[in-house]
Amino acid sequence: MNWMKENYFIALFLGLNIVFMVTILISNTLSTEEDYQIKIEHGDSLWELANKFGADEPQEAWINKVMAMNNLQTAQIKAGDTLVIPQVKENYHLDYGTEIAGDGK
């Protein structure tokens, strides 16, 4: 106890570090990505789904990932099947377009 009185700044620093580490651990465990389940419609193909849902990675890589997630041996899918696909990460960008004085909207 005497040590803490003499070195309160070190104890405070260590305590804040512990709180910070616990906060990081909790936030990482709560941010787990969930996968989507989609129902295959007539005419759907993995290539079309890769174009629609796999925007941030190459089509072949996305298709291979989906095939592995669903234990598919081939890229053939049937209407009515349900596939698990990776979650799509959405990027939100604010549009600060250039406006000229007097432009009306």
N, C-alpha and C positions, 0 to 999 in steps of 0.2 A: 504494500500500500504506500509506503514511503517513497518507493521508486516512482510510482505513478504521479505523486505530488511534485517530485523534482523534475520529471520528464513528461509532463502532461501533453506537450506538443507531439511527442513520439507516440504516445498512447492514442491521442486523437487521430493522428495520421494513420496508424494501424487500424483503428476502428473504422475510419472512413473507407480505407481500402477493402476491408471485409464487406462492408455494406455495398460497395461498388461491385465487387466480385459476385456477391449473391444476386444483385440486380441483373447483371449480365447473364448469369446462369438461368435465372427465371425467364428472362426475355427470350433466350434461345430455345428453351423448352416450349414456350408458348407459341413460337413462330413456326411450328412445323407445317409444311405444306401438305394440303390434302389434294388427292387426285380426283379428277372428274370422271363420272361415268356417263357415257353417251350411248344412245341407242342408234344402231346403224339403220339407215333408211335405204330404200331401193336406189341404186346408182352410186352410192358412196364408195369411195376407195380410200386406201391409206394415203395415197398421194394427195387427194383432195383434202383430207383431214389434216395432213401435214401443212398444206398451204393455209388452212383456216386457223389451226391451233398452234402450230409450231413456228411461229414467226421469228423467234430469236435464235434458231439453230437450223442447220442444214436439213433438208427433207429426209435424206437417207438416215441420218443420225436419229431424228425424231421417230421415224418408222421403226428402226431397230429397237429403240427404247420401248415403244408401244408393243411391239411383238414380244419383247422379253417380259414386260409387265403382264401380258395376257397369255403367256405360254403358247404363242402361235408358232407353228412350224413354217407356214408360208404367209405371204402377204394377202392371201385371199380372205375376204370377209363377206358375210352374208347379211342380207336385210333381216332385221329382227334381233340380231346379236347385240349384246351389250359389251362395250369396250371400256377399259379403264385407261385414261390418258393423263399425261402430266398436267399439272395446273399451269394455266397461262398466266404469266406475269404481265400485268398491265402497267404501262407507263403513262402517267398523267403529266401533260405539259400544258402550262398556261400559255395562251396565245396573246402575246403582247405585240400585235401587228402595228405597223406604222400608220399613224393617222395624220392627215394633213388638216390644219386649222380650217374649219368651215365645212368639213365633210359631215354630212348628216347621215344618220343611220335610220 
